[in-house]
């Protein structure tokens, strides 16, 4: 397949490019250190031989990434699974998900797609702010990632967004690949997962036809990701206080690297992915006479509802909601042991934060918010569904 040259700066590497890229990253001292950590006692020559035996990106993922992720799930979680009953493994989709972990959200999706029977994984949208090192940039492009260009002026940003949209359409329609993209730029640090309409506007720049037709060509699937524990929760709380207290504070590349490593190495508890139905059929019901902004808002709201409805809640989510409200309203969903264990967990996470003028009370609220929002949004979505159901009963004069 001939890939248009305009996609060269952002697309994943193609199979014929892999041997040269393998040689480049194998020669990088930092990459060698990472391999020594991941494969202690294994000579680089053996790693190089195994790498060069991988003739496609998917073969590389199965040989290296899948094994690493399986070990991570075994050692640092209580299990990781996906409910894909609402989609067809023979089709290809654009997965739009909430965003918790820089690396693992998409990496675990790759693993889970293979586990449930997909013949391939997905191409991953990743911000160029995370690709400051050459070997990292090479590695993610081997791993089927395409680049989201961010630090651009308005005119350049518009061109970059259009190119990325056209590439996503090309990946789904021509390459027959799945795609993953977060519902917003960056992670929702407070876990209030809301789709940015700008993401949908970008996706509708590519393809042909009306806005609805262009979005249908991507076969969007809202995807809910539920970690019982977020290893980066204390880093997100720390960031909130720094943004509050330090004028013009900005994250650095080192901060992003710390988040990536903590997210990978930290304990996650249970991890659960659930796919909502593809929104193609729902898009046919949307009022296309709406002004463009309202149209995108409505689509974003539907994706939010689907993601919120499909969260898997854990005792800590209900505990956090009660703690932040100073109630015991949701006590049926957890035990006293659950409550006490989460209290100890919060203290331990706050203890990891080392900053000037540390505000323990504020940091605790930030942590509680991260665990309470999924429960709050889940219940709001359930209430909305109940209201719709009652409206249908009244409309058709059905009895409860």
C-alpha positions in Angstrom: 0.0 0.0 0.0 1.3 3.4 -0.9 1.0 5.9 1.9 0.7 9.6 0.9 4.0 11.4 1.7 2.2 14.1 3.5 1.7 11.7 6.4 5.4 10.9 6.7 6.2 13.3 9.6 3.4 11.9 11.9 2.7 8.3 10.9 4.0 5.0 12.4 6.9 3.4 10.7 6.1 1.0 7.9 7.5 -2.6 7.9 10.2 -1.8 5.3 11.5 0.9 7.6 11.9 -1.2 10.7 15.4 -2.8 10.2 17.0 0.6 10.0 15.0 1.9 13.0 15.9 -1.2 15.0 19.6 -0.6 14.5 19.2 3.0 15.5 17.5 2.4 18.8 19.6 -0.6 19.7 22.6 1.7 19.5 21.1 4.2 21.9 22.7 4.0 25.4 19.4 4.9 27.2 17.5 2.3 25.3 20.1 -0.2 26.2 19.6 0.6 29.9 15.8 0.2 29.5 16.3 -3.2 28.0 18.7 -4.2 30.7 16.1 -3.3 33.3 13.3 -5.1 31.4 15.4 -8.2 30.5 18.0 -8.6 33.2 20.8 -11.0 32.2 19.7 -11.1 28.5 22.5 -10.0 26.1 21.7 -7.1 23.8 22.7 -9.4 20.9 19.8 -11.7 21.7 17.4 -8.8 22.0 18.7 -7.4 18.7 18.2 -10.8 17.0 14.7 -11.1 18.3 13.9 -7.6 17.3 15.1 -8.1 13.7 13.0 -11.2 13.5 9.9 -9.0 13.8 9.0 -8.1 10.2 5.9 -6.0 11.0 4.9 -3.6 13.8 2.3 -6.1 15.0 4.9 -8.9 15.2 7.0 -6.5 17.3 4.1 -5.7 19.6 3.4 -9.4 20.1 7.0 -10.3 20.7 7.9 -7.4 23.1 5.0 -5.3 24.2 2.4 -8.1 24.8 4.8 -10.1 27.0 5.8 -7.0 29.0 2.2 -6.0 29.5 1.2 -9.5 30.5 3.9 -9.5 33.2 2.9 -6.0 34.3 -0.8 -7.1 34.7 0.3 -10.2 36.7 2.7 -8.4 39.0 1.1 -4.9 39.4 -2.6 -5.4 39.2 -5.4 -7.7 40.4 -6.4 -8.4 36.8 -7.2 -6.6 33.6 -10.1 -7.4 31.3 -12.3 -5.9 28.6 -16.0 -6.2 27.8 -16.2 -6.0 24.0 -19.7 -7.5 23.6 -21.0 -4.3 22.0 -18.6 -4.4 19.0 -17.6 -6.8 16.2 -14.0 -8.0 16.3 -14.1 -8.2 12.5 -14.6 -4.5 12.1 -12.3 -1.6 12.7 -13.0 1.3 15.0 -11.8 4.6 16.4 -11.8 4.2 20.2 -12.4 7.4 22.1 -11.7 6.9 25.8 -11.3 8.7 29.1 -7.6 9.3 29.8 -5.9 8.2 33.1 -2.4 6.9 32.3 -0.1 8.4 29.7 1.3 5.0 28.5 -1.0 2.3 29.8 -4.4 3.5 28.5 -3.5 2.7 24.9 -0.9 0.0 25.6 -3.4 -2.2 27.6 -6.0 -1.6 25.0 -3.6 -3.1 22.4 -3.2 -6.2 24.6 -6.9 -6.5 25.3 -7.9 -6.2 21.6 -5.7 -9.3 20.9 -7.1 -11.1 24.0 -10.7 -10.7 22.8 -9.9 -11.9 19.2 -9.1 -8.8 17.1 -6.6 -9.7 14.3 -4.7 -6.4 15.0 -4.2 -3.8 17.7 -4.7 0.0 17.2 -2.8 3.0 16.0 -2.3 5.4 18.9 -2.5 9.2 19.0 0.4 10.6 21.1 1.4 14.1 21.8 4.7 15.3 20.6 5.4 16.8 24.0 6.1 13.3 25.2 8.6 12.5 22.5 11.6 14.7 23.5 14.1 11.8 23.2 15.0 10.3 19.9 14.8 6.6 21.0 11.3 7.2 22.6 10.1 8.8 19.3 11.4 5.8 17.4 10.0 3.3 19.8 6.4 4.7 19.8 6.4 4.8 16.0 7.4 1.2 15.9 4.5 0.6 18.3 2.0 2.0 15.8 1.7 5.5 17.2 1.1 8.7 15.2 2.1 12.1 16.4 -0.2 14.9 17.6 1.6 18.1 17.0 0.8 20.6 19.7 3.3 23.5 20.1 2.2 25.3 17.0 0.8 28.7 16.0 -2.9 28.9 15.0 -2.4 28.6 11.2 0.1 25.8 11.6 -2.2 24.1 14.1 -5.1 24.2 11.7 -3.0 22.5 9.0 -1.6 19.9 11.5 -5.1 19.1 12.8 -6.4 18.6 9.2 -3.4 16.4 8.4 -4.0 14.3 11.5 -7.7 13.9 10.8 -7.0 12.8 7.2 -4.5 10.3 8.5 -7.0 8.9 11.0 -9.5 8.4 8.2 -6.8 6.8 6.1 -5.7 4.5 8.9 -9.3 3.2 9.4 -10.5 3.1 5.8 -7.4 2.2 3.8 -5.0 0.6 6.3 -7.8 -1.3 8.0 -6.5 -0.4 11.4 -8.2 0.5 14.7 -7.3 3.9 16.2 -7.2 5.1 19.8 -7.5 8.8 20.8 -8.2 10.3 24.2 -11.5 12.3 24.6 -9.5 15.4 25.5 -6.0 16.8 25.3 -4.0 15.5 28.3 -5.3 13.5 31.2 -8.3 14.6 33.3 -6.4 15.3 36.5 -9.5 15.3 38.6 -11.1 12.3 36.8 -14.1 14.4 35.6 -14.0 12.8 32.1 -15.5 15.2 29.5 -15.0 15.0 25.8 -13.6 18.2 24.2 -15.7 19.1 21.2 -12.5 20.3 19.6 -11.4 16.7 19.3 -14.5 15.9 17.3 -14.1 19.0 15.2 -10.6 17.7 14.3 -11.9 14.3 13.5 -14.5 15.8 11.1 -11.8 17.7 9.1 -11.0 14.5 7.2 -13.2 12.3 5.1 -16.0 13.3 2.8 -19.5 14.6 3.1 -21.4 16.2 6.0 -20.1 16.3 9.6 -22.2 13.3 10.5 -21.0 11.3 7.4 -17.4 12.1 8.2 -17.7 11.0 11.8 -19.5 7.8 10.8 -16.6 6.9 8.5 -14.4 6.6 11.7 -16.8 4.2 13.4 -16.4 5.8 16.8 -16.6 3.6 19.9 -16.8 5.3 23.4 -14.4 3.4 25.6 -14.5 3.5 29.4 -11.2 2.7 31.3 -11.6 2.1 35.1 -8.4 1.7 37.2 -9.1 0.8 40.9 -6.0 2.7 41.9 -4.2 5.3 39.8 -0.5 5.2 40.7 -0.1 8.8 39.5 -2.9 10.2 41.7 -0.4 11.9 44.1 1.5 13.4 41.1 -1.8 14.9 39.8 -2.6 16.3 43.3 0.9 17.7 43.5 0.4 19.4 40.1 -2.8 21.0 41.4 -1.1 22.6 44.3 1.9 23.8 42.3 -0.5 25.4 39.7 -2.3 27.0 42.6 0.7 28.3 44.4 3.5 28.9 41.9 2.8 31.7 39.3 3.3 30.5 35.7 4.3 26.9 36.8 4.5 24.5 33.9 5.1 20.8 33.6 8.5 19.8 32.2 9.5 16.8 30.1 11.0 15.4 33.3 7.5 15.6 34.9 6.0 13.7 32.0 8.7 11.0 32.2 8.1 10.7 36.0 4.4 10.2 35.3 5.0 7.6 32.7 7.4 5.6 34.9 5.2 5.9 38.0 2.1 4.8 36.0 3.9 1.7 34.7 5.6 0.7 37.9 2.7 1.4 40.3 0.0 -0.9 41.7 -3.3 -0.5 39.9 -5.7 -2.9 41.6 -8.4 -4.1 39.2 -8.4 -2.7 35.6 -11.5 -2.8 33.4 -12.2 -1.7 29.9 -15.7 -1.6 28.5 -16.7 -0.7 24.9 -20.0 1.1 24.3 -21.8 0.4 21.0 -20.4 2.2 18.0 -22.1 5.5 17.7 -22.8 5.2 13.9 -26.5 4.4 14.3 -27.0 7.0 17.0 -25.4 9.7 14.8 -28.3 9.1 12.3 -30.7 10.4 15.0 -28.9 13.7 15.5 -30.6 16.9 14.3 -28.3 18.0 11.5 -30.0 21.4 11.4 -28.3 22.3 14.7 -25.6 25.0 14.6 -22.2 23.4 14.2 -21.0 24.1 17.8 -24.2 22.7 19.2 -24.0 19.7 17.0 -20.5 18.9 18.3 -21.6 19.6 21.8 -24.4 17.1 21.5 -22.1 14.4 20.1 -19.6 15.1 22.9 -22.3 14.8 25.5 -23.4 11.5 24.0 -19.9 10.1 24.2 -19.6 11.3 27.8 -22.8 9.6 28.7 -21.6 6.3 27.2 -18.2 6.5 28.9 -19.8 7.4 32.3 -22.4 4.7 32.0 -19.8 2.0 31.5 -17.4 2.8 34.4 -16.7 -0.1 36.7 -16.9 1.3 40.2 -14.8 0.0 43.1 -15.4 0.4 46.9 -12.8 3.2 46.9 -14.9 5.3 44.6 -17.9 5.2 46.9 -15.7 5.7 50.0 -14.2 8.8 48.3 -17.6 10.2 47.4 -18.8 9.8 51.0 -15.5 11.2 52.4 -15.7 14.3 50.2 -19.3 14.9 51.2 -18.7 13.9 54.8 -21.6 11.4 54.7 -22.1 7.6 54.8 -24.8 7.7 52.0 -23.1 5.0 50.0 -22.1 2.7 52.9 -23.9 -0.3 51.3 -21.1 -0.4 48.6 -18.2 -0.8 51.0 -17.2 -2.2 54.3 -15.6 -0.5 57.3 -12.3 -2.3 56.3 -12.6 -0.8 52.8 -13.1 2.7 54.4 -10.1 2.3 56.7 -7.9 0.8 54.0 -8.6 3.8 51.7 -7.9 6.2 54.5 -4.5 4.6 55.0 -4.0 4.6 51.2 -4.7 8.4 51.1 -2.2 9.1 53.9 0.4 7.0 52.1 0.0 8.9 48.8 0.0 12.3 50.5 3.2 11.2 52.2 4.9 10.8 48.8 4.5 14.4 48.0 7.5 16.6 48.7 6.9 20.3 47.9 7.3 23.6 49.7 4.3 24.8 51.8 2.7 21.4 51.5 -1.1 21.7 52.0 -2.2 18.3 53.3 -5.9 19.2 53.4 -5.9 20.6 49.9 -4.0 17.6 48.6 -6.4 15.2 50.3 -9.3 16.9 48.6 -7.5 16.6 45.2 -7.0 12.9 45.8 -10.6 12.3 46.9 -11.9 14.2 43.9 -10.0 11.8 41.5 -11.8 8.8 43.0 -15.2 10.4 43.6 -15.8 11.8 40.2 -16.3 8.4 38.4 -19.0 7.5 41.0 -20.6 10.9 40.7 -20.7 10.8 36.9 -21.8 7.2 36.8 -24.8 7.9 39.0 -25.7 11.0 37.0 -25.7 8.9 33.8 -27.8 6.3 35.4 -30.3 8.9 36.6 -30.4 10.3 33.1 -31.2 6.9 31.7 -33.9 6.4 34.3 -35.5 9.7 33.3 -35.4 8.7 29.6 -37.0 5.4 30.4 -39.8 7.1 32.4 -40.4 9.5 29.6 -40.8 6.6 27.2 -43.3 4.9 29.5 -45.3 8.1 29.7 -45.1 8.6 26.0 -46.5 5.2 25.2 -48.8 5.0 28.2 -47.0 1.9 29.5 -47.5 1.0 33.1 -44.4 0.5 35.3 
